[in-house]
Amino acid sequence: MRTALSLAVRPAVLALVLSVAVPAHAAFDEAAALRASQQALGRKVRDLSFLTATGERTRLDELRGKPIVISMIYTSCAGICPATTRQLASAVRVARGVLGPSGFTVLTVGFDTAHDTPQALRAFAAAQRVADPRWLFVTASPDEIARLAADTGFWFAPGAGMFDHLIQITILDGRGHVVRQLYGNEFNALEFTDPLRKAALGAPLSETPFRALFDRVRLLCTVYDVRLGRYRVDYSLALSILIALTTLVAVVVVVARAWRGGPPRGPA
């Protein structure tokens, strides 16, 4: 299968990625393909109806409110799609530790509508050992797959018994806007989790005020430890925030007391 193998989002490297992805029998404008993918940033993905691996129907709008990760694959892919899914699974495990078990949803979308049946999607998920309850394997009608590809800037085309396609993972914020594109199958946890964390910080709050405040502080104070290869909470940041808040409260109290006391009185 001819697919894109690079992970970098830098234009020069991405141009090389796209050139690898081009079918040998077709002309391809690398600059146009790069623009199609990068111009999707900031775009809102329209509502779509999906058929899940369990045979149920769900809509994209039902998943909004928290970040959504979209990975488009085809289940008969022999190498790249499974490898990308396994790498994504590794990054998802790290991100769950930061955002919590329900902090975001993953959608693996089978774009080969003729063969990506619920049964094929279940088999693909099992083969990649994905058992995350917030990770859905879905497909849709050809028209809706085309709309999703257009909205997310994803490029694919049928080849000789396979598909040529860009290896792309798209991250949406809670409102459904594209906030990051990841390319290739070797991205690390930092590249994946950092935009998810930023998207989660901008998500609307639905929990209790105390819980919402706790989650905000935890997300703000989470840093990536290169030595450990995972995220951890930086308590020094939490302490700095606490000190700043305490100082602010003390200033407000002093000002309020001075205001209630009125101007100082002169000698009688």
N, C-alpha and C positions, 0 to 999 in steps of 0.2 A: 504494500500500500504506500502510495506517495503522500506523505503528510509533513506538516511543519514540525521540525525537531528542536528548534531553539526556544529558550525560555525568555530571552531578553525583550524588554519593551522599548529599547532604544531604537530609533528609526533605522539606523544603518544595519543593525543586526536583524531587525524585523523584516527589512527588505529582503535579506538573504533567506529568512524563514519562508517568506511568501514565494520566493523564486523556487524553493524546493518543493513547495506545495503545488506548483502549477502543472497540470497535465501536459505530457510531452506533445500531445496532439493539438493543444489549444494555445492561442496567443493570450498573454496575460499582462495587464498593466500593473506592475508592482506598486507604483505610487498610488494608483487608484484604490487598490486593495488595502493599502495601509490607511489611506484616508477613510475608507468605508468602516474599518474597525475603530480607528481612533475618533472619528467624528461621532460615533455612537455615545461617547462619553457625555454625560449630562442629559441624554435623551431618556424620556420616559417610555418604558416598555408597555405596550398596550395589553389589556386584559385578554387572556386566552383560556380555552377549555382544554384540559389534559385528560387522558385516559391513563390511570396508574397501573402499576404492575399487579395490583390486586383486583383490577377490573372496575374500579370505582372512578367516578368523575370528580375532578377538582378544578378550580379556577385560580388563575394567578392572583386575582384580587383578594381571594380568601387567605392568601399567604402574606399579604402586605402588612406593614406595621413593624416588621423587623427585617434585617438584611436577608437577601436571597442570593444564593450562589447558583449559577447556571452553567452546566457543562453539557455540550452537545456531542453525542457519540452515535455510532451505529453498532448494534449488538453482534454482528457477524465479523467485526473487525478483529484481526488475528493478533495484533501486537500493540499498536500505539494507543488505542482507546482503553484497553485494559490497563496498560502501564500508567496512563494519565489518571485513570480512576483510582488506582492504588496510591499514587502520589497524592491525589486530592484527599483520599481517606486519611493518610498520614497527617496532612495539614489540618484536616477537620478535627482530628483528635486533639491536637494542640489548641486549636481555636475554641473547642468546647470548654477547655479548662479556663479560658479567659472570659468567654461570654455566657457560659452556662449551657446546660443541655438543651434549652429551648431558645437560645439567644439568636439563632438564625436557622434558615431552612436551606437545604441543598436540593437542587433539581438536576438530575441526570436525564437529559432529553434524547430519546432515540429519534433521529431524523430520517431513518430509512423506513418510511411509513408502510412499505409493502411487507416488511419482515420483522420490524420491531414491535411484536405483539406483546401483550402482558406476560405470556409464558416466556418469551425470549428475554424480556426485561428482568423477570424473576431469576432466570438462569444466569444472566449476566451479573446481577447483583450478588447472587450466591457465589459465583466463581471469584468475584473480587472480595468476598467476605465482608460485605457491607451490611450491617445490621442496625444502623443508626435510625431511631424512630422519626427523626426530623430530616431524613434523607429520602426523597421520593424518586423513583424511577418511572418516567412517564413518556408518553408519546402523544401525538395529536394528528389532526387531519393534515394533508399536504398543504392546504392554504394557510393553516395556522402555523405550521412549521416554517413556511416561507415568511410569514409576518414576524415570527420570533427571530429568525435569522436576520431579517432586515433591521429590526429594532436594536438588536445587540451587535450588529456589524459582523456576524459570523458568515464565512464563505465556505461553501461546499459544492461539489459537482460530481456526478456519477462518472466512473471510469470503467475499465474493463473488469467487471465482476467485483468492483470495490467502489469506494468514494475517495476522491481527493478533497481534503478539507484542512482548514486552519485549526491547529490545536489551541483552543481559546477557552478560557474560563472567565465568565463575566460576573461581576459582583454588583448587585443592586442595593440601593439603600431602602429604608423602610417605606418610602413613597414610590418605589419602583423605578428610580432613575439609575442609569448606569454610572457607577463611580470608579470602577477599575477594570482593566483588562489584563489578564495574565496569559502568557503565551508559553507553549512548550510543556513538557512533562517533568521538569526538574526544578520548579519553583520551590522556595523554602517556606517554612512556617511564618517567618516575619513578613514576607511579601504578601502572603495570604491573609494573615490575621490582622495586620495593622489597618488595612482599609476597612475590614469588617468592624473592628473596634471603633474607628472613626464614624462609620455609618451608624453603629449602634448608639453612639453618643448623641447623634442627631435625631434618633427615633423618638416618636411621641411616647409619653409616659402613661402606663396603664396600671401600674402597681400602686401600693400604698405609698404615701410621701416618704416615710422612713426607708422603706425598701428601695424606692427609686433613688433616694439620696445615697444609700449604701452602694447600689450598683454603679451610680455615676462615679463615686469616689474610687471604687475598685477598678473601673475601666480606666480612669485617668491615671491611676497609680501603677498600672500594670506596664512593665517594661520587658523587653526581650533580652534574655541573657544568652549571649553568643556562646559562652563556655558550656553552658548546660544544654543549649539548643532548644530552649523552651521559654515560656513567659513566667514571670514571677511578680509578686506585688512588691513595689519599692516603698517600704514603710516610711522612709525619710521624706518622700513626697507627701504621704498622708499626714505626717507630723507637721510639715511646712504648711499644709492647707489648714490644719487644726490651729496652729499658731496664728496664721493670718486671720482666720475667722474669730479667734478669741480676741485678738487685738482690735479688730473691727467692732466687735460687740462692746469692748471696753470704751472705745472712743465714742460710740453712739450713746452709751450710758452717761459718760461725762458730759457730753454736749446736751443731752436731754435734761440732766440735773441743772446744768448752768442756765438753760433756757427757762426751766420752771422757776428757778430762783430769781429771775429778772436781773436787771442791771444793778450793780453794787450801789448802795446808798451813800451819799456824802455825809459829812458831819452835820449834826443838828444845829 
